[in-house]
């Protein structure tokens, strides 16, 4: 009977080493590599929550293994046997007070970050926000730039260090707009316009996607987000304006049909297209704004998120979207 036990004792460490070897080849988790103030605030919240939960979980797991090992049934076991032991005031105080204190701290931290990272609150910045209207279709993303008068499909370009005000809606089943390194996800729904502020603090190309299952080709609802200097962004806008393609209502209706799409750009688009699409299924054309607020309601004032690092830029976002 000793042979199976010895095999088990050897196999478990080898299995753990093999799992660590596999994990070592994984790429960095992108939500833990934020490139903007919103993502940084969310990362801080995740790390703080993990540490606080670990204060309870780690000692419990260690004590569980220790007790099982210390009091296991074996010949010659010298562990004290106290069948009539039932209560210890000191131990009760420890294992109740520590979780209660940790839960209170976790609750305060979570509430603070939740309010500070409210997605519709503008990011505090000296730069004027750039508005981008994102519409989820089957199975593609349409982005219109109302201030620049251009539109793109399945890719974005934004200026670094500038707040981006995303207005989100859907002309298809509900989806979810997500750029992991810049901030949490936000749902897109027909008949509603959701507001999400994000910002890229560093130039680069960031991964974006739809985070909801939405049918056969939902895996193709991905887009690149290229963050560049303001000069490069302005030059790109002028280049797109030279394109002969224009997004008319007829072209939009063709684009909105279920199916995959390559990257596309349009030098202009139908006036009021975004709101026509957002509220075309609503009664009398009336819909709702961000988080159920009436469309056209005043936006909240800019706020600065909790700072856990002196160098962190101001920002906010819905924690854990």
N, C-alpha and C positions, 0 to 999 in steps of 0.2 A: 504493500500500500504506500510505501514511501516514494516510489518512482513517480506516480502522478503528481504528488505534492511538489517534488523537485522540478518537474517539467513546468508546473504552473508558476513557481517562483522565478524561473528563468524566463518564461515566455512574457510575463507581465512587463518587466523592465525593457525587454527587447521591443515589445509592441509600443511602449511609450516613446522610446528612442526613434522608432520608425515614424511615428506620428509627428514628432518634433522635426524630423528630417523633411517630411512632406510640407509642413507648415513653413519651414525656412525658405522654400522656393516660392511662396506666395508673394504677389505684389503687395505693396503698401495699401492698406485700406484707405480709400480716397477721402472718406468722411473724416478721417483723423489727420488729413493733410490739407487743412483749409487754406484758401487763397483770398479770403475776404473777411471783413469784420463780422458778418453774420455767421459764417461757418466757424470762425474762431470762438464766438460766444457759445455756439452749440457744442463745440468740442469741449470747452471748459465745463459746461454743464454735465456732459456725459462722463468726463473724468472725475469730477467731484462726486457725482452720484455713485459711480463705480467704487471709489475709495470708501465712501460712507457705507455702502452695502457690504463691502469687504470687511469692514470693522466687525460686523456681525457674522458674516458667512465664514470667513477664514478660521476664526477660533472654534466655531461650532464644528467644522469639518475636522480640524485637528483633534479636538476632544473626542469626536465620534470614533476616529480611527484608534486613538489612544485607549479609550475605554474598551473597545472590542478586543484590542490586543492584550491589554493589561488583565482583563478579567475573563479571558477565554478559558475554556475547560481543557485542562491538560494535567497530566500526573505531576504531583509535586508543586502545584501552584501555591505560592505564598501570599497571594492577595487577600486582604482582610475580607471576611465574610460577615456581613451585618444584615441579616434578614429582617430585623425589626426597625431598621433606620427609615425614617419617613420625612423628616423636615430639617431644614437648616435656614435660619433667618438670614444669615450672611450671604449664603449662596442665592437665595431667592431675591435678595436685594440687588445682587450683581447682575443676574440674568434677566431681571425685569427693567432695571434702571438704565442699563447701557442701550438696549433697543429703543426705549422710549426717548432717550436723549438724541440718539441718532435719527429717529423718525422726525422729531421736531426740527432738527437742523436741516434734514433733507427737505421737509415741507417748506421751510422758510426760503431755502435756496431755490427750490423749484418754482415757487410762486414769484419770487423776485425775477428770475430769468424769464418766466412765462410772460409776465407783463412787459418786461424790457424788450423781449424779442418778438413782440406782436408784429406780425408780418405786414400790416397795412400802415405802420408808423414809418414816416420818412426817415432816412438815415441822416444824421446830423453831419452836414458837409458844407463847405464854402462853394462847392460846385453845384450848378443847377442839374437836377435829375434829367436823364434821358428816358423818355417814355417808349416802351415797346409793347405792342399788343400781340399776345400769343393765343392762337386758336388751335385746339386739338381736333384733328380730322381722322378719318379712317384711311390709312394708317400713316399719318404724316403730321408735321407741325407747320403752320403758317404763321409768319411773324410780319407784322406791319409796323412801320416807323412813322407815326402820324406827323411828327415835326419835320422829318426829312423827306417824307412823301415817297418812300420806297418800301418794297416788301421782299421777303425771302422765304424759301421753303427748306426746312431741315438744316438750317445753319444760321448762326447769329454772329454779329461782330459788335463789340461794345468797347467804349473807351475805359482804360484802367483808371482807378481812383475816382470814378464818377458814379454816384448812385444811379441805379437803373430801376425805374418804376415799371414793373410788369403788370399789365392788365390782362387777366386770363379768362377765357371762356371756351366753350366747346360747340361744335356743330356735328356732334357724333356722340356715342356713349361717353359717360363721364370718364375722365382720365386724371392724371396727376402730373404736374410740371415739376421737374427736379433737375437741379444742377448741384450735385453732391458737394463739390468743393467750395461752392459759394453760399449754400444755405439749404434749408429743408424744403420738402415738397409742399405743393399747394394744389388742391383739386381744381379741375376745370369742369364746369357744368353749364349746360345749355340754359339760357334764361337768367344767368347770373354773371356778374363781372367781379372777379376776385382780384384783390390788389396785393402784390408782393414786391417788396423792396430788397434788392441785392446789390452787391458791389464787388468788383474784382480789384484787389490791391496790387496784383502783379500781372505782367503780360504773360500770355500763354494760351494754349488751347485746352478748354475744359470739356469734360464729358457731360452731356445732357440727355435726358430720356423721359419717356412717359413711364411712371411708376405704377401703373394700373394695368391689369389684364383687360384687354379690350377687343379680343377676337383673334382671328387667324394670324394676322401679321403684326401683333402688338410688339414683337421683338424688333421690328424695323422702325419703331417710333423713337429713334435716336437722333440727336443733333449735336453739332460741334458749336462751342461758344469760344470765339477768338477774342481775347482781350488785347488791345493795342494802345499805343499812345493816342492822344486826342487828334494829333495831326494825321496819323495813319488812318484813324477812323473817319475823319472828314474827307480824306483823299479817297477812301473806299466808297463813301456815300456818293461822291461825284462820279466815280467810275460806274457804279450801279445805275446812276441816272442816265448814263449814256446807252444803257441797254435798250434795244428796240421793243422788248416785251413789256406789255402793260397788263395789269390784272383787272380786267373788266369783270362785270357780274357774270357774263357768259363764261369767261375763262375760269372764274371762281367755281361756278357750278360744276364745271368739268373736273376741276381739281378736287372738289369735295366728294366726288364719287369714291366709294371704297376701293382701295388699292394702294400699292407702294408707290413711292416717288423718289426721284433723285433730287439733288440739291438744285434749286432754281432761284432766280432773282428777277425782280420786276422794277422798272424805272418809275412806275406810278401804280396807283390802285384806285378802285372805285371810291368816291367820297362817301364817308360814313359806313364803309364796308363792315368794320368790326362790330359796330352796334347793331347794324342790320342783321348780322349773323347771330349775335348774342341773344337778341330778343325776338327773332322771327317766329319762335314757337310760343311766345308769351301772349297772354290775353291782352288785347289792345296795345300790344307792343311794349307793355310795362314789365320791367324785370327788377332785379335787386342788385345792389352794389356789394362791395366787400363785406363778408361776414353778415349778410342779411340787412345791412344798412340801406336805406332808400337811395336809389341811383341819383347821384348829384349831391349827396350830403357832403358837408365840409370834412376835409381830411384832418386827422389828428396832427398835433404839433410834433416836430421832430424830437426824438429822445436819444439819449446815450445809453448803451447797454451796460450791464455790470462789467467792471474791469477787474480781472484777476491778474493781469500782467500789465506793467507800466507802458509797454510799447504797443498794446492792442489798440487798434483804431476804433472809433465809435461805430456802433451798428446794432442791429437787432434782427430777430427772426423768430418765427414760431418754433419753440423748442420741440424737437422730436417729431417733426412733420412726417 
